[in-house]
Each structure stands twice: as structure tokens, then as C-alpha cells.
């Protein structure tokens, strides 16, 4: 994923203990990791609907002038945009990990925030409210959508405990 992805290790949690127990009874973790990936993508996409970070904190509000003319239902969401940021969230699995992220090149500026400066010339040129804006730079606030908060811990724990129950029942 060339846009942005986050790696989080599950350590010293109930989910980590359940995952370690599951690894002891399953030889192929791929189905479990895929199920975790699906759950993490769904949790990440819910953040776009609630406009919150992984810890449940609200994203910074939009510039009021931009918000007045913006297409779409909310922050980081556009209507009629095929393949927008929210719908680009995906996952990939390896033998022992799940990576959640997006390939959208503009994702990192929204995840981490930062300053946009012109590549050529001394000003950025865009319009807000039909009026031209000439700016030396624009600061985009961080609006983290990727991460491993309480909802992801709960999702992971549910998937792992369910798989562990099934694996132990199959013995």
C-alpha cells in the first residue's frame, strides 16, 4: 500500500493472549487473519461516518467556507466519488500479520496532517466559495482514520476468541 498504512503490535492485552493460544492450536492462521482484516476495515470505515480517530476523539472541523461548498456527507468524504478515501481502505495478510491501509497518495496528509506548499511558483491557487485564494501554504490538520483503538481491540478479540472456541471444539 503506497498511500498510508499503520502497523500495531498486540502486546500485553487479552487479545494478544487469545491470539497466542490460537497459534498453539491452529497451523494455518490465514482465515483468522482475513477475518480480523475484514473487521478492521469495517471499523476504519466507520470512522469516516463518525468523523473520529481510533480513540473516539472528533476530527477537527472543516474550514467553514470550504464546508459550505463541499460535496459529500462529511469530513474526508465526497459524494459521487468512485474510489474515494473511505472506499479505498483495504487489508493484506501475511503468515502472522494483517496490514490495513490505502493506496491513495493523499491519505498520509489526512492521517498525519502537514503543510502543503507549492511545487512550482510561490503560491498555491485554488478557490473557496467561488473566490480565488492565493496562499504560500495550506496546513491540513491530522484526522487519523487508521489505528488500533478500543473498537479494533474488541473486534480482534471477538474474532480470535471465536476461532479459538471453534478450534478447541474440533479437537
Rosetta silent file (secondary structure, phi, psi, omega in degrees, C-alpha in Angstrom):
SEQUENCE: XXXXXXXXXXXXXXXXXXXXXXXXXXXXXXXXXXXXXXXXXXXXXXXXXXXXXXXXXXXXXXXXXXXXXXXXXXXXXXXXXXXXXXXXXXXXXXXXXXXXXXXXXXXXXXXXXXXXXXXXXXXXXXXXXXXXXXXXXXXXXXXXXXXXXXXXXXXXXXXXXXXXXXXXXXX
SCORE:     score description
SCORE:     0.000 S_00000001
   1 L     0.000  117.836 -174.840    0.000    0.000    0.000 S_00000001
   2 L   -91.754  -10.854  179.699    1.711    3.157   -1.143 S_00000001
   3 L   -77.636  -75.372  178.185   -0.648    5.719    0.431 S_00000001
   4 E  -161.812  142.938  173.090   -0.519    5.086    4.153 S_00000001
   5 E  -147.410  160.260 -178.087   -0.768    2.124    6.493 S_00000001
   6 E  -123.971  136.791  174.858   -0.321    1.623   10.193 S_00000001
   7 L  -111.376  127.233  177.906    1.403   -1.238   11.969 S_00000001
   8 L  -129.787  135.512  176.135    0.345   -2.013   15.513 S_00000001
   9 L  -100.418  136.676  177.665    1.540   -4.887   17.634 S_00000001
  10 L   -88.917  110.310 -178.598   -0.861   -6.504   20.054 S_00000001
  11 L  -132.586  141.869  174.202    1.057   -6.795   23.297 S_00000001
  12 L    53.245   39.776  176.302    0.010   -7.397   26.900 S_00000001
  13 L  -129.528  166.776  176.352   -3.673   -7.481   26.128 S_00000001
  14 H   -59.855  -37.841  179.105   -6.401  -10.043   26.347 S_00000001
  15 H   -63.832  -39.463  179.566   -6.397  -10.187   22.538 S_00000001
  16 H   -64.374  -41.532  179.369   -2.649  -10.991   22.496 S_00000001
  17 H   -65.212  -42.933  179.201   -3.123  -13.850   24.958 S_00000001
  18 H   -65.696  -39.115  179.509   -6.028  -15.274   22.962 S_00000001
  19 H   -64.779  -42.450  178.596   -4.029  -14.937   19.720 S_00000001
  20 H   -63.227  -41.231  177.702   -1.057  -16.776   21.236 S_00000001
  21 H   -63.529  -40.121 -179.857   -3.351  -19.576   22.431 S_00000001
  22 H   -65.592  -40.297  178.254   -4.903  -19.813   18.971 S_00000001
  23 H   -61.212  -27.531  178.860   -1.489  -20.067   17.312 S_00000001
  24 H   -73.761  -20.356 -177.389   -0.840  -23.075   19.553 S_00000001
  25 H  -115.320   -7.868  179.283   -3.835  -24.998   18.195 S_00000001
  26 L  -118.804  134.811  177.689   -4.040  -23.822   14.563 S_00000001
  27 L   -87.146  -27.033 -178.772   -1.446  -24.490   11.912 S_00000001
  28 L  -122.088  108.158 -178.075   -2.913  -22.010    9.400 S_00000001
  29 L   -86.816   -3.204 -174.811   -3.837  -18.595   10.787 S_00000001
  30 H   -53.167  -48.330 -179.778   -4.802  -17.198    7.364 S_00000001
  31 H   -61.645  -37.194  179.203   -8.604  -17.471    7.804 S_00000001
  32 H   -67.525  -44.899 -179.987   -8.422  -15.804   11.209 S_00000001
  33 H   -64.208  -37.097  176.056   -6.178  -13.019    9.916 S_00000001
  34 H   -63.884  -43.658  179.175   -8.546  -12.427    6.993 S_00000001
  35 H   -62.792  -39.967  176.290  -11.500  -12.181    9.384 S_00000001
  36 H   -63.113  -43.862  179.174   -9.546   -9.711   11.520 S_00000001
  37 H   -58.457  -44.510  177.843   -8.700   -7.726    8.382 S_00000001
  38 H   -60.536  -45.069  179.481  -12.362   -7.516    7.369 S_00000001
  39 H   -63.544  -39.263  179.862  -13.286   -6.330   10.870 S_00000001
  40 H   -69.268  -37.907  176.054  -10.516   -3.730   10.928 S_00000001
  41 H   -62.796  -45.403  179.306  -11.532   -2.350    7.529 S_00000001
  42 H   -61.321  -42.760  179.492  -15.144   -2.048    8.716 S_00000001
  43 H   -64.380  -39.568  178.609  -14.043   -0.290   11.932 S_00000001
  44 H   -65.263  -43.649  179.561  -11.845    2.090    9.930 S_00000001
  45 H   -65.095  -32.496  175.814  -14.662    2.906    7.520 S_00000001
  46 H   -61.990  -30.936  178.716  -16.975    3.650   10.461 S_00000001
  47 H   -61.287  -33.927  177.682  -14.518    6.371   11.486 S_00000001
  48 H   -66.967  -34.666  179.332  -15.313    8.232    8.282 S_00000001
  49 H   -73.115  -36.003 -178.033  -19.006    8.094    9.206 S_00000001
  50 H   -95.329   -9.758 -178.405  -18.426    9.267   12.792 S_00000001
  51 L    53.862   50.956 -179.622  -15.502   11.622   11.935 S_00000001
  52 E  -131.984  158.096  177.111  -13.457   10.298   14.840 S_00000001
  53 L   -85.755  178.006 -178.089   -9.953    8.974   15.396 S_00000001
  54 L   -58.531  -24.114  178.959   -9.174    5.468   16.728 S_00000001
  55 L   -90.267   -1.115  179.139   -9.586    6.665   20.321 S_00000001
  56 L    92.346    6.280  178.135  -13.019    8.172   19.589 S_00000001
  57 L   -80.262  140.299 -179.265  -11.912   11.819   19.514 S_00000001
  58 E   -66.595  141.575  172.907  -13.658   14.049   16.974 S_00000001
  59 L   -68.829  154.457  176.293  -11.690   15.143   13.936 S_00000001
  60 L   -62.291  138.408 -178.767  -11.035   18.856   13.624 S_00000001
  61 L   -63.640  156.783  176.623  -13.914   20.629   11.865 S_00000001
  62 L   -72.902  156.285  169.562  -13.629   21.783    8.276 S_00000001
  63 L   -56.021  126.666 -175.973  -12.950   25.374    7.343 S_00000001
  64 H   -55.904  -38.371  179.056  -16.499   26.864    7.326 S_00000001
  65 H   -65.147  -40.662  177.650  -16.081   28.405    3.850 S_00000001
  66 H   -68.824  -42.215 -178.704  -14.936   25.056    2.451 S_00000001
  67 H   -60.137  -35.122 -177.846  -17.657   23.155    4.328 S_00000001
  68 H   -65.251  -28.585 -178.066  -20.347   25.369    2.791 S_00000001
  69 H  -109.691   -4.378 -176.136  -19.462   24.318   -0.745 S_00000001
  70 L   -64.462  138.604  171.210  -18.140   20.806   -0.131 S_00000001
  71 L   -86.388  141.901  174.289  -19.773   17.885   -1.886 S_00000001
  72 L   112.550  165.153 -171.679  -20.418   14.882    0.285 S_00000001
  73 L   -83.942   -6.461 -177.410  -21.781   13.885    3.642 S_00000001
  74 E   179.882 -172.562 -178.907  -18.859   14.721    5.912 S_00000001
  75 L   -64.019  135.418 -179.540  -15.181   15.226    6.571 S_00000001
  76 L    61.234   21.147  178.580  -12.903   13.257    4.206 S_00000001
  77 E  -130.634  134.210  177.176  -15.969   12.074    2.278 S_00000001
  78 L  -119.959  142.408  175.589  -17.114   13.136   -1.172 S_00000001
  79 L   -85.215  146.575  177.684  -20.388   12.249   -2.821 S_00000001
  80 L    70.518    7.635 -179.896  -20.281   10.643   -6.226 S_00000001
  81 L   -93.193  108.127  175.816  -16.578    9.930   -5.878 S_00000001
  82 L   -75.405  131.431  177.700  -15.803    6.434   -7.015 S_00000001
  83 L    75.213   28.708  176.577  -12.804    5.125   -5.221 S_00000001
  84 L   -67.463  179.934 -175.196  -12.629    7.836   -2.567 S_00000001
  85 L   -58.423  -48.247 -177.959  -10.538    7.524    0.549 S_00000001
  86 H   -59.116  -44.207 -177.488  -13.150    5.702    2.641 S_00000001
  87 H   -78.140   -9.629  179.814  -13.807    3.078   -0.017 S_00000001
  88 H   -87.561   -5.682 -179.602  -10.081    2.601   -0.669 S_00000001
  89 L   -67.136  128.719 -177.985   -9.410    1.158    2.792 S_00000001
  90 E  -145.555  179.045  178.527   -8.282   -2.424    2.398 S_00000001
  91 E  -138.101  159.292  173.908   -6.179   -5.058    4.108 S_00000001
  92 E  -137.165  145.075  179.187   -3.453   -7.526    3.275 S_00000001
  93 E  -116.535  154.151  169.848   -2.377  -10.542    5.284 S_00000001
  94 L  -125.389 -167.088 -176.451    0.894  -12.387    5.699 S_00000001
  95 L   -61.615  -29.240 -175.784    1.629  -15.540    7.678 S_00000001
  96 L  -142.514   21.333 -176.654    1.284  -13.742   11.012 S_00000001
  97 L  -150.002  159.677  173.272    0.085  -10.188   10.384 S_00000001
  98 E  -126.897  130.488  176.392   -2.672   -8.006    8.995 S_00000001
  99 E  -113.391  128.401  178.315   -1.919   -4.647    7.366 S_00000001
 100 E  -115.966  133.889 -179.627   -4.734   -2.134    6.961 S_00000001
 101 E  -177.651 -159.481 -178.854   -4.311    0.928    4.794 S_00000001
 102 E  -146.334  155.707  176.826   -4.942    2.627    1.486 S_00000001
 103 L   -98.487    5.631 -179.585   -3.065    3.226   -1.724 S_00000001
 104 L   -72.262  123.825 -175.509   -4.333    6.801   -2.099 S_00000001
 105 L   -65.281  -25.156 -179.803   -1.315    9.108   -2.251 S_00000001
 106 L   -85.508   -1.442 -176.579   -3.190   11.899   -0.455 S_00000001
 107 H   -65.053  -39.288 -175.691   -4.071    9.666    2.510 S_00000001
 108 H   -61.721  -40.081 -179.238   -0.929   10.428    4.518 S_00000001
 109 H   -63.638  -32.480  178.223   -1.589   14.180    4.667 S_00000001
 110 H   -79.067  -37.190  179.485   -5.021   13.469    6.161 S_00000001
 111 H   -66.577  -48.341 -172.028   -3.781   10.778    8.557 S_00000001
 112 H  -104.030  -16.886 -174.691   -0.806   12.719    9.906 S_00000001
 113 L    77.666  170.114  177.540   -1.544   16.316    8.913 S_00000001
 114 E   157.976 -178.400 -177.872    1.025   18.635    7.432 S_00000001
 115 E  -109.134  133.037  176.439    1.749   21.663    5.361 S_00000001
 116 E  -103.960  126.582  179.137    1.223   21.811    1.604 S_00000001
 117 E  -121.589  155.270  179.394    3.494   24.201   -0.283 S_00000001
 118 L   -66.893  141.695  175.261    3.613   24.961   -3.999 S_00000001
 119 L   -80.908  -41.933 -179.789    5.994   22.878   -6.086 S_00000001
 120 L  -121.749  133.739 -178.597    6.263   25.478   -8.825 S_00000001
 121 L    87.833 -178.319 -176.645    5.822   29.164   -8.170 S_00000001
 122 L  -108.702    1.594 -178.432    5.426   30.906   -4.866 S_00000001
 123 L  -140.947  146.527  166.518    1.682   30.423   -4.278 S_00000001
 124 E   -83.957  144.273  179.156   -0.957   27.728   -4.238 S_00000001
 125 E  -127.894  123.073  176.923   -4.011   28.766   -6.244 S_00000001
 126 E  -155.712  176.683  178.952   -7.493   27.379   -5.537 S_00000001
 127 E  -125.505  146.953  172.552  -10.977   28.683   -4.887 S_00000001
 128 E  -134.802  128.503 -179.991  -13.276   28.631   -1.882 S_00000001
 129 L    64.033   28.128  179.674  -16.790   29.979   -2.130 S_00000001
 130 L    79.362   -2.039  179.942  -16.183   30.914   -5.748 S_00000001
 131 E  -104.496  138.085  178.171  -13.398   33.303   -4.793 S_00000001
 132 E   -69.031  144.811  177.101   -9.789   32.670   -5.752 S_00000001
 133 E  -123.739  132.445  176.930   -7.325   32.002   -2.952 S_00000001
 134 E  -120.176  112.447 -174.293   -3.589   32.560   -3.316 S_00000001
 135 E  -129.852  143.500  175.928   -1.665   31.023   -0.429 S_00000001
 136 L   -72.282  -29.216  176.843    2.000   30.416    0.308 S_00000001
 137 E  -161.969  163.293  175.207    0.988   27.243    2.115 S_00000001
 138 E  -132.392  131.269  177.655   -2.013   25.386    3.486 S_00000001
 139 E   -99.264  123.409  176.895   -1.948   23.435    6.744 S_00000001
 140 E   -99.561  122.301  178.983   -4.040   20.275    6.778 S_00000001
 141 L   -72.274  150.683  175.274   -4.866   19.106   10.310 S_00000001
 142 L   -65.638  132.344  173.742   -4.309   15.467   11.207 S_00000001
 143 L  -132.962   76.841 -174.238   -7.528   13.464   11.004 S_00000001
 144 L   -60.944  125.155  175.433   -6.371    9.944   11.875 S_00000001
 145 L  -113.635  -22.523  176.294   -8.562    7.260   10.367 S_00000001
 146 L   -96.337  144.668  176.823   -6.102    4.373   10.661 S_00000001
 147 L   156.028  176.313 -175.176   -5.143    2.973   14.020 S_00000001
 148 L  -125.888   88.088 -179.512   -5.836    0.371   16.659 S_00000001
 149 L  -102.526 -165.757 -178.540   -8.147    1.715   19.324 S_00000001
 150 H   -55.532  -38.931 -179.738  -10.685    0.114   21.670 S_00000001
 151 H   -64.811  -38.522 -179.739  -13.042   -0.876   18.821 S_00000001
 152 H   -72.433  -36.207  176.600  -10.245   -2.706   17.000 S_00000001
 153 H   -62.392  -44.875  179.966   -9.113   -4.472   20.150 S_00000001
 154 H   -64.074  -44.393  178.088  -12.672   -5.669   20.724 S_00000001
 155 H   -59.677  -47.689 -179.013  -13.098   -6.778   17.090 S_00000001
 156 H   -62.792  -44.530  179.454   -9.789   -8.658   17.142 S_00000001
 157 H   -61.419  -44.224  178.803  -10.572  -10.294   20.455 S_00000001
 158 H   -59.809  -45.816 -179.379  -14.016  -11.408   19.250 S_00000001
 159 H   -64.228  -47.254 -176.557  -12.574  -12.955   16.074 S_00000001
 160 H   -66.934  -44.303  179.040   -9.700  -14.677   17.865 S_00000001
 161 H   -64.050  -39.193  176.468  -11.835  -15.992   20.738 S_00000001
 162 H   -61.879  -44.228  179.167  -14.426  -17.299   18.262 S_00000001
 163 H   -66.569  -38.517  178.992  -11.739  -19.068   16.254 S_00000001
 164 H   -65.031  -43.772  176.630  -10.177  -20.450   19.438 S_00000001
 165 H   -58.675  -44.817  179.722  -13.570  -21.809   20.598 S_00000001
 166 H   -65.306  -42.142 -179.051  -14.079  -23.478   17.200 S_00000001
 167 H   -66.827  -39.848 -179.641  -10.537  -24.891   17.137 S_00000001
 168 H   -71.563  -33.795  177.628  -10.789  -26.275   20.652 S_00000001
 169 H   -70.756  -24.362 -178.631  -14.207  -27.768   19.925 S_00000001
 170 L   -80.991  -12.251 -177.509  -12.789  -29.504   16.842 S_00000001
 171 L   -75.956    0.000    0.000  -10.165  -31.379   18.869 S_00000001
